Amino acid sequence: MTKTQLKYEIRRLAREKNAIIMAHYYVDGAVQDIADFIGDSLALAQKAAKTDADIIVLCGVHFMGETAAILCPDKRVLVPDTAATCSLAESCPADEFKAFVEAHPGHTVVSYVNTTAATKAVTDVVVTSSNARQIVESLPADAKIIFGPDHNLGSYISDITGREMLLWNGACHVHARFSVEKILELKAQHPQAKVLVHPECKGPVVKLADKVGSTAALLKYAIADQATEFIVATESGILHEMQKAAPAKTFIPAPPEVAMDESGNARSCACNECEYMKMVTLEKIYACLRDEQPVVTVEPEVAAKAIRPIERMLEISAKLGL
């Protein structure tokens, strides 16, 4: 089928099966264009919790499908490709994180949403980059906190809240590779450009930012701000929605560090793209809707434990108006 035919068939199947197609900002632009709802991790979780669809097609990485399945046990949750994992979630194996938590009793465990269901199951409250600051600040001032798995995000939240936290040493392979030098080079070429940075980036990169925020927050800022040029240090999929929302503005993807081959020679590297997010394609969405496979399943015992910190996040976010 052509791309146009694929889009038509996907929308037809979604209507026939009462399915909602939800996409993260980091998936390919063509996938975003056929989605019923596009959002960051917080918005996707909030939408999943409220939808009356019979089927949820989660176009993103696997932990997002798990979160939807935990929140919606009465619905069929599909992911176009079960191999679309997350480097950050993989950097925090549940058994190792559990041992870390048990080695530090008396701590409130705050886990980034970019974790597996099994890791969420040993967590007290889940956060996203949209609400991490507010949720950490909502905890008692004398609370001892473990924050995982993203070390860069944890360091940023610690700096802006003044809360000391024990940090798990995990990272997103995309955000960890942005370099100060490359951004400064771009800034020299575009001196009027504002620099937008996701807090999963390293501290020195964050310090260059005119705006630090979640994917949704960076999008909102880019639309509202008077600047006409922006250097964007997050996964490049967000540029699709930025350009649609503000077509008269220029959005420049921050390049990654130069990758080297075994001989020490520079090689091309699209490290500002998440190869896992880009595994989600129109062809795979069509097949998963047609066959209603693959279905995301979470063991009931794990789901029963993992839902508590997710619901706590949603409750605090609703209370704070996030």
ZADO-1210 file (C-alpha; in nm, 4 decimals, padded with zeros to 6 digits):
<atoms>
<atom x="00.0000" y="00.0000" z="00.0000" code="MET" pos="1"/>
<atom x="00.1028" y="00.3595" z="-00.0516" code="THR" pos="2"/>
<atom x="00.1473" y="00.5870" z="00.2498" code="LYS" pos="3"/>
<atom x="-00.1877" y="00.7516" z="00.1727" code="THR" pos="4"/>
<atom x="-00.3614" y="00.4127" z="00.1601" code="GLN" pos="5"/>
<atom x="-00.1949" y="00.3077" z="00.4836" code="LEU" pos="6"/>
<atom x="-00.3169" y="00.6201" z="00.6618" code="LYS" pos="7"/>
<atom x="-00.6702" y="00.5633" z="00.5318" code="TYR" pos="8"/>
<atom x="-00.6733" y="00.1994" z="00.6409" code="GLU" pos="9"/>
<atom x="-00.5339" y="00.2813" z="00.9842" code="ILE" pos="10"/>
<atom x="-00.8039" y="00.5401" z="01.0462" code="ARG" pos="11"/>
<atom x="-01.0727" y="00.3042" z="00.9122" code="ARG" pos="12"/>
<atom x="-00.9635" y="00.0229" z="01.1438" code="LEU" pos="13"/>
<atom x="-00.9451" y="00.2616" z="01.4394" code="ALA" pos="14"/>
<atom x="-01.3048" y="00.3702" z="01.3796" code="ARG" pos="15"/>
<atom x="-01.4320" y="00.0152" z="01.3318" code="GLU" pos="16"/>
<atom x="-01.2623" y="-00.1155" z="01.6449" code="LYS" pos="17"/>
<atom x="-01.3175" y="00.1859" z="01.8695" code="ASN" pos="18"/>
<atom x="-00.9412" y="00.2249" z="01.9011" code="ALA" pos="19"/>
<atom x="-00.7500" y="00.5334" z="02.0045" code="ILE" pos="20"/>
<atom x="-00.4061" y="00.5903" z="01.8548" code="ILE" pos="21"/>
<atom x="-00.1763" y="00.7695" z="02.0979" code="MET" pos="22"/>
<atom x="00.1682" y="00.8893" z="01.9941" code="ALA" pos="23"/>
<atom x="00.4675" y="01.0364" z="02.1696" code="HIS" pos="24"/>
<atom x="00.6301" y="01.3486" z="02.0278" code="TYR" pos="25"/>
<atom x="00.9449" y="01.1506" z="01.9458" code="TYR" pos="26"/>
<atom x="00.7959" y="00.9095" z="01.6924" code="VAL" pos="27"/>
<atom x="00.8179" y="00.9767" z="01.3208" code="ASP" pos="28"/>
<atom x="00.6165" y="01.2716" z="01.1914" code="GLY" pos="29"/>
<atom x="00.3995" y="01.0513" z="00.9697" code="ALA" pos="30"/>
<atom x="00.2948" y="00.8553" z="01.2784" code="VAL" pos="31"/>
<atom x="00.2156" y="01.1734" z="01.4700" code="GLN" pos="32"/>
<atom x="-00.0034" y="01.2870" z="01.1807" code="ASP" pos="33"/>
<atom x="-00.2376" y="00.9860" z="01.2027" code="ILE" pos="34"/>
<atom x="-00.2640" y="00.9838" z="01.5830" code="ALA" pos="35"/>
<atom x="-00.5785" y="01.0801" z="01.7746" code="ASP" pos="36"/>
<atom x="-00.3647" y="01.2186" z="02.0536" code="PHE" pos="37"/>
<atom x="-00.0017" y="01.3344" z="02.0733" code="ILE" pos="38"/>
<atom x="00.1734" y="01.4078" z="02.3990" code="GLY" pos="39"/>
<atom x="00.4614" y="01.3603" z="02.6369" code="ASP" pos="40"/>
<atom x="00.4726" y="01.0806" z="02.8942" code="SER" pos="41"/>
<atom x="00.2522" y="01.2607" z="03.1469" code="LEU" pos="42"/>
<atom x="-00.0133" y="01.3516" z="02.8907" code="ALA" pos="43"/>
<atom x="-00.0172" y="00.9978" z="02.7494" code="LEU" pos="44"/>
<atom x="-00.0707" y="00.8497" z="03.0961" code="ALA" pos="45"/>
<atom x="-00.3445" y="01.1015" z="03.1742" code="GLN" pos="46"/>
<atom x="-00.5190" y="01.0324" z="02.8440" code="LYS" pos="47"/>
<atom x="-00.4954" y="00.6540" z="02.8843" code="ALA" pos="48"/>
<atom x="-00.6506" y="00.6760" z="03.2296" code="ALA" pos="49"/>
<atom x="-00.9560" y="00.8604" z="03.0926" code="LYS" pos="50"/>
<atom x="-01.0188" y="00.7140" z="02.7470" code="THR" pos="51"/>
<atom x="-01.3374" y="00.5229" z="02.6707" code="ASP" pos="52"/>
<atom x="-01.1808" y="00.3450" z="02.3727" code="ALA" pos="53"/>
<atom x="-01.1808" y="-00.0358" z="02.3695" code="ASP" pos="54"/>
<atom x="-00.8306" y="-00.0530" z="02.2231" code="ILE" pos="55"/>
<atom x="-00.5287" y="00.1683" z="02.2889" code="ILE" pos="56"/>
<atom x="-00.2516" y="00.1709" z="02.0296" code="VAL" pos="57"/>
<atom x="00.0502" y="00.3211" z="02.2037" code="LEU" pos="58"/>
<atom x="00.2967" y="00.4582" z="01.9495" code="CYS" pos="59"/>
<atom x="00.6098" y="00.5021" z="02.1544" code="GLY" pos="60"/>
<atom x="00.8424" y="00.2759" z="02.3492" code="VAL" pos="61"/>
<atom x="00.7469" y="-00.0322" z="02.5464" code="HIS" pos="62"/>
<atom x="00.7286" y="00.1145" z="02.8974" code="PHE" pos="63"/>
<atom x="00.4603" y="00.3551" z="02.7721" code="MET" pos="64"/>
<atom x="00.2495" y="00.0586" z="02.6651" code="GLY" pos="65"/>
<atom x="00.3044" y="-00.0994" z="03.0065" code="GLU" pos="66"/>
<atom x="00.1893" y="00.2187" z="03.1810" code="THR" pos="67"/>
<atom x="-00.1294" y="00.2255" z="02.9730" code="ALA" pos="68"/>
<atom x="-00.1920" y="-00.1451" z="03.0384" code="ALA" pos="69"/>
<atom x="-00.1502" y="-00.0952" z="03.4137" code="ILE" pos="70"/>
<atom x="-00.3897" y="00.1995" z="03.4157" code="LEU" pos="71"/>
<atom x="-00.6428" y="00.0313" z="03.1847" code="CYS" pos="72"/>
<atom x="-00.6658" y="-00.3392" z="03.2758" code="PRO" pos="73"/>
<atom x="-01.0052" y="-00.3635" z="03.1040" code="ASP" pos="74"/>
<atom x="-00.8707" y="-00.2439" z="02.7696" code="LYS" pos="75"/>
<atom x="-00.6587" y="-00.4062" z="02.5012" code="ARG" pos="76"/>
<atom x="-00.3293" y="-00.2175" z="02.4799" code="VAL" pos="77"/>
<atom x="-00.1254" y="-00.2672" z="02.1643" code="LEU" pos="78"/>
<atom x="00.2248" y="-00.1560" z="02.0710" code="VAL" pos="79"/>
<atom x="00.3373" y="-00.1625" z="01.7081" code="PRO" pos="80"/>
<atom x="00.6771" y="-00.3126" z="01.7939" code="ASP" pos="81"/>
<atom x="00.7648" y="-00.4856" z="02.1234" code="THR" pos="82"/>
<atom x="01.1351" y="-00.4412" z="02.0447" code="ALA" pos="83"/>
<atom x="01.0983" y="-00.0627" z="02.0791" code="ALA" pos="84"/>
<atom x="01.2566" y="-00.0390" z="02.4208" code="THR" pos="85"/>
<atom x="01.4111" y="00.2558" z="02.6072" code="CYS" pos="86"/>
<atom x="01.7791" y="00.2956" z="02.6884" code="SER" pos="87"/>
<atom x="01.6928" y="00.4819" z="03.0084" code="LEU" pos="88"/>
<atom x="01.4552" y="00.2106" z="03.1291" code="ALA" pos="89"/>
<atom x="01.7124" y="-00.0539" z="03.0385" code="GLU" pos="90"/>
<atom x="01.9746" y="00.1307" z="03.2460" code="SER" pos="91"/>
<atom x="01.7742" y="00.0476" z="03.5596" code="CYS" pos="92"/>
<atom x="01.7176" y="-00.3285" z="03.5910" code="PRO" pos="93"/>
<atom x="01.4428" y="-00.3912" z="03.8442" code="ALA" pos="94"/>
<atom x="01.6391" y="-00.6425" z="04.0518" code="ASP" pos="95"/>
<atom x="01.9375" y="-00.4105" z="04.0847" code="GLU" pos="96"/>
<atom x="01.7186" y="-00.1120" z="04.1661" code="PHE" pos="97"/>
<atom x="01.5291" y="-00.3167" z="04.4269" code="LYS" pos="98"/>
<atom x="01.8595" y="-00.4092" z="04.5929" code="ALA" pos="99"/>
<atom x="01.9624" y="-00.0412" z="04.5892" code="PHE" pos="100"/>
<atom x="01.6336" y="00.0598" z="04.7551" code="VAL" pos="101"/>
<atom x="01.6651" y="-00.2129" z="05.0177" code="GLU" pos="102"/>
<atom x="02.0198" y="-00.0996" z="05.0941" code="ALA" pos="103"/>
<atom x="01.8845" y="00.2481" z="05.1803" code="HIS" pos="104"/>
<atom x="01.5819" y="00.1954" z="05.4055" code="PRO" pos="105"/>
<atom x="01.3680" y="00.4878" z="05.5134" code="GLY" pos="106"/>
<atom x="01.3813" y="00.6633" z="05.1750" code="HIS" pos="107"/>
<atom x="01.0902" y="00.7732" z="04.9596" code="THR" pos="108"/>
<atom x="01.1514" y="00.6182" z="04.6176" code="VAL" pos="109"/>
<atom x="01.0831" y="00.8529" z="04.3268" code="VAL" pos="110"/>
<atom x="01.1119" y="00.6911" z="03.9841" code="SER" pos="111"/>
<atom x="01.1009" y="00.8569" z="03.6466" code="TYR" pos="112"/>
<atom x="00.8222" y="00.7217" z="03.4270" code="VAL" pos="113"/>
<atom x="01.0898" y="00.5942" z="03.1853" code="ASN" pos="114"/>
<atom x="01.1147" y="00.2651" z="03.3740" code="THR" pos="115"/>
<atom x="00.9773" y="-00.0852" z="03.3387" code="THR" pos="116"/>
<atom x="00.6676" y="-00.1930" z="03.5286" code="ALA" pos="117"/>
<atom x="00.8878" y="-00.4079" z="03.7537" code="ALA" pos="118"/>
<atom x="01.0933" y="-00.1032" z="03.8534" code="THR" pos="119"/>
<atom x="00.7776" y="00.0996" z="03.9156" code="LYS" pos="120"/>
<atom x="00.6663" y="-00.1807" z="04.1465" code="ALA" pos="121"/>
<atom x="00.9420" y="-00.0898" z="04.3964" code="VAL" pos="122"/>
<atom x="00.8625" y="00.2824" z="04.3716" code="THR" pos="123"/>
<atom x="00.6597" y="00.5139" z="04.5969" code="ASP" pos="124"/>
<atom x="00.5738" y="00.7766" z="04.3371" code="VAL" pos="125"/>
<atom x="00.6365" y="00.8054" z="03.9636" code="VAL" pos="126"/>
<atom x="00.7288" y="01.1372" z="03.8013" code="VAL" pos="127"/>
<atom x="00.7736" y="01.2751" z="03.4516" code="THR" pos="128"/>
<atom x="00.9927" y="01.5624" z="03.3412" code="SER" pos="129"/>
<atom x="00.6747" y="01.7742" z="03.3427" code="SER" pos="130"/>
<atom x="00.5995" y="01.7225" z="03.7106" code="ASN" pos="131"/>
<atom x="00.9190" y="01.5973" z="03.8791" code="ALA" pos="132"/>
<atom x="00.9967" y="01.9304" z="04.0435" code="ARG" pos="133"/>
<atom x="00.6485" y="01.9799" z="04.1843" code="GLN" pos="134"/>
<atom x="00.6184" y="01.6234" z="04.3107" code="ILE" pos="135"/>
<atom x="00.9593" y="01.6311" z="04.4813" code="VAL" pos="136"/>
<atom x="00.8683" y="01.9640" z="04.6392" code="GLU" pos="137"/>
<atom x="00.5380" y="01.8153" z="04.7612" code="SER" pos="138"/>
<atom x="00.7239" y="01.5609" z="04.9747" code="LEU" pos="139"/>
<atom x="00.7985" y="01.6477" z="05.3398" code="PRO" pos="140"/>
<atom x="01.1024" y="01.8722" z="05.3768" code="ALA" pos="141"/>
<atom x="01.2821" y="01.6146" z="05.5888" code="ASP" pos="142"/>
<atom x="01.2056" y="01.3197" z="05.3598" code="ALA" pos="143"/>
<atom x="01.5030" y="01.1166" z="05.2450" code="LYS" pos="144"/>
<atom x="01.4658" y="01.0556" z="04.8720" code="ILE" pos="145"/>
<atom x="01.5965" y="00.8055" z="04.6190" code="ILE" pos="146"/>
<atom x="01.5594" y="00.9295" z="04.2603" code="PHE" pos="147"/>
<atom x="01.6027" y="00.7034" z="03.9621" code="GLY" pos="148"/>
<atom x="01.6923" y="00.6186" z="03.7023" code="PRO" pos="149"/>
<atom x="01.7959" y="00.9382" z="03.5185" code="ASP" pos="150"/>
<atom x="02.0992" y="01.0876" z="03.6891" code="HIS" pos="151"/>
<atom x="02.0915" y="01.4048" z="03.4793" code="ASN" pos="152"/>
<atom x="01.7259" y="01.4758" z="03.5542" code="LEU" pos="153"/>
<atom x="01.7789" y="01.3929" z="03.9208" code="GLY" pos="154"/>
<atom x="02.0738" y="01.6324" z="03.9419" code="SER" pos="155"/>
<atom x="01.8699" y="01.9075" z="03.7785" code="TYR" pos="156"/>
<atom x="01.5738" y="01.8554" z="04.0128" code="ILE" pos="157"/>
<atom x="01.8092" y="01.8496" z="04.3108" code="SER" pos="158"/>
<atom x="01.9662" y="02.1800" z="04.2009" code="ASP" pos="159"/>
<atom x="01.6390" y="02.3674" z="04.1498" code="ILE" pos="160"/>
<atom x="01.4636" y="02.2317" z="04.4594" code="THR" pos="161"/>
<atom x="01.7585" y="02.2275" z="04.6964" code="GLY" pos="162"/>
<atom x="01.6667" y="01.8698" z="04.7916" code="ARG" pos="163"/>
<atom x="01.9519" y="01.6260" z="04.8357" code="GLU" pos="164"/>
<atom x="01.8685" y="01.2917" z="04.6799" code="MET" pos="165"/>
<atom x="02.0379" y="00.9579" z="04.6281" code="LEU" pos="166"/>
<atom x="02.0621" y="00.9265" z="04.2503" code="LEU" pos="167"/>
<atom x="02.0624" y="00.6128" z="04.0390" code="TRP" pos="168"/>
<atom x="02.3227" y="00.6376" z="03.7629" code="ASN" pos="169"/>
<atom x="02.1093" y="00.5929" z="03.4528" code="GLY" pos="170"/>
<atom x="02.0806" y="00.8009" z="03.1361" code="ALA" pos="171"/>
<atom x="01.9000" y="00.8402" z="02.8053" code="CYS" pos="172"/>
<atom x="02.1443" y="00.7647" z="02.5261" code="HIS" pos="173"/>
<atom x="02.0010" y="01.0460" z="02.3114" code="VAL" pos="174"/>
<atom x="02.0026" y="01.3281" z="02.5661" code="HIS" pos="175"/>
<atom x="02.3374" y="01.2293" z="02.7167" code="ALA" pos="176"/>
<atom x="02.5133" y="01.2840" z="02.3826" code="ARG" pos="177"/>
<atom x="02.4396" y="01.6504" z="02.3231" code="PHE" pos="178"/>
<atom x="02.7572" y="01.8541" z="02.3564" code="SER" pos="179"/>
<atom x="02.8264" y="02.2043" z="02.4796" code="VAL" pos="180"/>
<atom x="03.0711" y="02.2633" z="02.1952" code="GLU" pos="181"/>
<atom x="02.8230" y="02.1761" z="01.9209" code="LYS" pos="182"/>
<atom x="02.5516" y="02.3953" z="02.0694" code="ILE" pos="183"/>
<atom x="02.7940" y="02.6867" z="02.1084" code="LEU" pos="184"/>
<atom x="02.8913" y="02.6463" z="01.7433" code="GLU" pos="185"/>
<atom x="02.5260" y="02.6664" z="01.6429" code="LEU" pos="186"/>
<atom x="02.4705" y="02.9630" z="01.8723" code="LYS" pos="187"/>
<atom x="02.7574" y="03.1477" z="01.7024" code="ALA" pos="188"/>
<atom x="02.5899" y="03.0855" z="01.3666" code="GLN" pos="189"/>
<atom x="02.2463" y="03.1843" z="01.4995" code="HIS" pos="190"/>
<atom x="02.3111" y="03.4442" z="01.7722" code="PRO" pos="191"/>
<atom x="01.9420" y="03.5358" z="01.8074" code="GLN" pos="192"/>
<atom x="01.8279" y="03.1777" z="01.8534" code="ALA" pos="193"/>
<atom x="01.6879" y="03.0638" z="02.1874" code="LYS" pos="194"/>
<atom x="01.8263" y="02.7372" z="02.3231" code="VAL" pos="195"/>
<atom x="01.5682" y="02.4808" z="02.4383" code="LEU" pos="196"/>
<atom x="01.6993" y="02.1925" z="02.6515" code="VAL" pos="197"/>
<atom x="01.5399" y="01.8839" z="02.8015" code="HIS" pos="198"/>
<atom x="01.6474" y="01.8196" z="03.1636" code="PRO" pos="199"/>
<atom x="01.7678" y="01.4700" z="03.0724" code="GLU" pos="200"/>
<atom x="02.0692" y="01.6442" z="02.9170" code="CYS" pos="201"/>
<atom x="02.3954" y="01.6802" z="03.1060" code="LYS" pos="202"/>
<atom x="02.4389" y="01.9734" z="03.3452" code="GLY" pos="203"/>
<atom x="02.6774" y="02.1778" z="03.1256" code="PRO" pos="204"/>
<atom x="02.4262" y="02.1584" z="02.8367" code="VAL" pos="205"/>
<atom x="02.1381" y="02.2574" z="03.0653" code="VAL" pos="206"/>
<atom x="02.3308" y="02.5685" z="03.1692" code="LYS" pos="207"/>
<atom x="02.3250" y="02.6918" z="02.8083" code="LEU" pos="208"/>
<atom x="01.9457" y="02.6896" z="02.7963" code="ALA" pos="209"/>
<atom x="01.7077" y="02.9806" z="02.7652" code="ASP" pos="210"/>
<atom x="01.4372" y="02.7300" z="02.8562" code="LYS" pos="211"/>
<atom x="01.4701" y="02.3952" z="03.0337" code="VAL" pos="212"/>
<atom x="01.1627" y="02.1758" z="03.0296" code="GLY" pos="213"/>
<atom x="00.9783" y="01.8639" z="02.9322" code="SER" pos="214"/>
<atom x="00.8987" y="01.7993" z="02.5684" code="THR" pos="215"/>
<atom x="00.5535" y="01.9535" z="02.6111" code="ALA" pos="216"/>
<atom x="00.6957" y="02.2540" z="02.7983" code="ALA" pos="217"/>
<atom x="00.9540" y="02.3195" z="02.5252" code="LEU" pos="218"/>
<atom x="00.6808" y="02.3022" z="02.2615" code="LEU" pos="219"/>
<atom x="00.4626" y="02.5465" z="02.4530" code="LYS" pos="220"/>
<atom x="00.7542" y="02.7867" z="02.5024" code="TYR" pos="221"/>
<atom x="00.8546" y="02.7755" z="02.1363" code="ALA" pos="222"/>
<atom x="00.5006" y="02.8614" z="02.0270" code="ILE" pos="223"/>
<atom x="00.4555" y="03.1485" z="02.2734" code="ALA" pos="224"/>
<atom x="00.8000" y="03.3093" z="02.2704" code="ASP" pos="225"/>
<atom x="00.8734" y="03.6037" z="02.0422" code="GLN" pos="226"/>
<atom x="01.1972" y="03.4532" z="01.9104" code="ALA" pos="227"/>
<atom x="01.1916" y="03.3215" z="01.5550" code="THR" pos="228"/>
<atom x="01.4851" y="03.0781" z="01.5812" code="GLU" pos="229"/>
<atom x="01.5340" y="02.7970" z="01.8304" code="PHE" pos="230"/>
<atom x="01.8138" y="02.5471" z="01.8884" code="ILE" pos="231"/>
<atom x="01.6467" y="02.2338" z="02.0235" code="VAL" pos="232"/>
<atom x="01.8396" y="01.9915" z="02.2459" code="ALA" pos="233"/>
<atom x="01.6026" y="01.6992" z="02.2746" code="THR" pos="234"/>
<atom x="01.4971" y="01.4120" z="02.0502" code="GLU" pos="235"/>
<atom x="01.4404" y="01.5586" z="01.7062" code="SER" pos="236"/>
<atom x="01.0899" y="01.4141" z="01.6632" code="GLY" pos="237"/>
<atom x="00.9485" y="01.7133" z="01.8521" code="ILE" pos="238"/>
<atom x="01.0540" y="01.9426" z="01.5667" code="LEU" pos="239"/>
<atom x="00.7678" y="01.8027" z="01.3584" code="HIS" pos="240"/>
<atom x="00.5053" y="01.9321" z="01.6005" code="GLU" pos="241"/>
<atom x="00.6978" y="02.2563" z="01.6630" code="MET" pos="242"/>
<atom x="00.7077" y="02.3314" z="01.2917" code="GLN" pos="243"/>
<atom x="00.3375" y="02.2518" z="01.2506" code="LYS" pos="244"/>
<atom x="00.2449" y="02.4733" z="01.5440" code="ALA" pos="245"/>
<atom x="00.4727" y="02.7634" z="01.4444" code="ALA" pos="246"/>
<atom x="00.5427" y="02.7356" z="01.0691" code="PRO" pos="247"/>
<atom x="00.6983" y="03.0817" z="01.0462" code="ALA" pos="248"/>
<atom x="00.9700" y="02.9954" z="01.2965" code="LYS" pos="249"/>
<atom x="01.2962" y="02.8060" z="01.2451" code="THR" pos="250"/>
<atom x="01.3815" y="02.5047" z="01.4614" code="PHE" pos="251"/>
<atom x="01.7365" y="02.3749" z="01.4531" code="ILE" pos="252"/>
<atom x="01.8123" y="02.0313" z="01.5990" code="PRO" pos="253"/>
<atom x="02.1159" y="02.0359" z="01.8268" code="ALA" pos="254"/>
<atom x="02.3674" y="01.7868" z="01.6878" code="PRO" pos="255"/>
<atom x="02.5175" y="01.5057" z="01.8949" code="PRO" pos="256"/>
<atom x="02.8802" y="01.4613" z="01.9766" code="GLU" pos="257"/>
<atom x="03.0864" y="01.3332" z="01.6853" code="VAL" pos="258"/>
<atom x="03.1006" y="00.9544" z="01.6997" code="ALA" pos="259"/>
<atom x="03.4271" y="00.7780" z="01.6221" code="MET" pos="260"/>
<atom x="03.4823" y="00.4407" z="01.4599" code="ASP" pos="261"/>
<atom x="03.7349" y="00.1816" z="01.5803" code="GLU" pos="262"/>
<atom x="04.0075" y="00.3512" z="01.3759" code="SER" pos="263"/>
<atom x="03.9459" y="00.6874" z="01.5383" code="GLY" pos="264"/>
<atom x="03.7764" y="00.8369" z="01.2347" code="ASN" pos="265"/>
<atom x="03.4629" y="01.0465" z="01.2599" code="ALA" pos="266"/>
<atom x="03.1459" y="00.8779" z="01.1399" code="ARG" pos="267"/>
<atom x="02.7930" y="01.0009" z="01.0946" code="SER" pos="268"/>
<atom x="02.5642" y="00.9546" z="01.3928" code="CYS" pos="269"/>
<atom x="02.1968" y="01.0488" z="01.4157" code="ALA" pos="270"/>
<atom x="02.2183" y="01.0401" z="01.7944" code="CYS" pos="271"/>
<atom x="01.9628" y="01.3189" z="01.8285" code="ASN" pos="272"/>
<atom x="01.7108" y="01.0557" z="01.7154" code="GLU" pos="273"/>
<atom x="01.5895" y="00.7664" z="01.9294" code="CYS" pos="274"/>
<atom x="01.6165" y="00.4592" z="01.7117" code="GLU" pos="275"/>
<atom x="01.3598" y="00.2855" z="01.9326" code="TYR" pos="276"/>
<atom x="01.0953" y="00.5538" z="01.8815" code="MET" pos="277"/>
<atom x="01.1638" y="00.5450" z="01.5094" code="LYS" pos="278"/>
<atom x="01.0892" y="00.1710" z="01.5019" code="MET" pos="279"/>
<atom x="00.7205" y="00.2653" z="01.5102" code="VAL" pos="280"/>
<atom x="00.6034" y="00.2889" z="01.1486" code="THR" pos="281"/>
<atom x="00.2721" y="00.3197" z="00.9646" code="LEU" pos="282"/>
<atom x="00.3095" y="-00.0366" z="00.8379" code="GLU" pos="283"/>
<atom x="00.3475" y="-00.1707" z="01.1921" code="LYS" pos="284"/>
<atom x="00.0536" y="00.0344" z="01.3214" code="ILE" pos="285"/>
<atom x="-00.1671" y="-00.1004" z="01.0430" code="TYR" pos="286"/>
<atom x="-00.0622" y="-00.4600" z="01.1155" code="ALA" pos="287"/>
<atom x="-00.1144" y="-00.4291" z="01.4899" code="CYS" pos="288"/>
<atom x="-00.4617" y="-00.2796" z="01.4451" code="LEU" pos="289"/>
<atom x="-00.5560" y="-00.5401" z="01.1853" code="ARG" pos="290"/>
<atom x="-00.4377" y="-00.8339" z="01.3974" code="ASP" pos="291"/>
<atom x="-00.4855" y="-00.6702" z="01.7410" code="GLU" pos="292"/>
<atom x="-00.1326" y="-00.7784" z="01.8237" code="GLN" pos="293"/>
<atom x="00.1142" y="-00.7447" z="01.9941" code="PRO" pos="294"/>
<atom x="-00.0759" y="-00.7021" z="02.3217" code="VAL" pos="295"/>
<atom x="00.1085" y="-00.5518" z="02.6181" code="VAL" pos="296"/>
<atom x="00.0720" y="-00.7675" z="02.9272" code="THR" pos="297"/>
<atom x="00.1946" y="-00.6994" z="03.2793" code="VAL" pos="298"/>
<atom x="00.1941" y="-00.9719" z="03.5444" code="GLU" pos="299"/>
<atom x="-00.0959" y="-00.9057" z="03.7829" code="PRO" pos="300"/>
<atom x="00.1272" y="-00.9039" z="04.0912" code="GLU" pos="301"/>
<atom x="00.3613" y="-00.6500" z="03.9306" code="VAL" pos="302"/>
<atom x="00.0711" y="-00.4406" z="03.7989" code="ALA" pos="303"/>
<atom x="-00.0910" y="-00.4279" z="04.1441" code="ALA" pos="304"/>
<atom x="00.2276" y="-00.2818" z="04.2898" code="LYS" pos="305"/>
<atom x="00.3147" y="-00.0576" z="03.9936" code="ALA" pos="306"/>
<atom x="-00.0248" y="00.1106" z="03.9712" code="ILE" pos="307"/>
<atom x="00.0056" y="00.2686" z="04.3149" code="ARG" pos="308"/>
<atom x="00.2971" y="00.5031" z="04.2331" code="PRO" pos="309"/>
<atom x="00.1430" y="00.5877" z="03.8940" code="ILE" pos="310"/>
<atom x="-00.1910" y="00.6756" z="04.0524" code="GLU" pos="311"/>
<atom x="-00.0123" y="00.8764" z="04.3189" code="ARG" pos="312"/>
<atom x="00.1572" y="01.0781" z="04.0441" code="MET" pos="313"/>
<atom x="-00.1735" y="01.1407" z="03.8691" code="LEU" pos="314"/>
<atom x="-00.3409" y="01.2403" z="04.1963" code="GLU" pos="315"/>
<atom x="-00.0650" y="01.4876" z="04.2890" code="ILE" pos="316"/>
<atom x="-00.0587" y="01.6262" z="03.9336" code="SER" pos="317"/>
<atom x="-00.4356" y="01.6788" z="03.9398" code="ALA" pos="318"/>
<atom x="-00.4173" y="01.8434" z="04.2814" code="LYS" pos="319"/>
<atom x="-00.1436" y="02.0784" z="04.1592" code="LEU" pos="320"/>
<atom x="-00.3221" y="02.1479" z="03.8297" code="GLY" pos="321"/>
<atom x="-00.0480" y="01.9964" z="03.6157" code="LEU" pos="322"/>
</atoms>
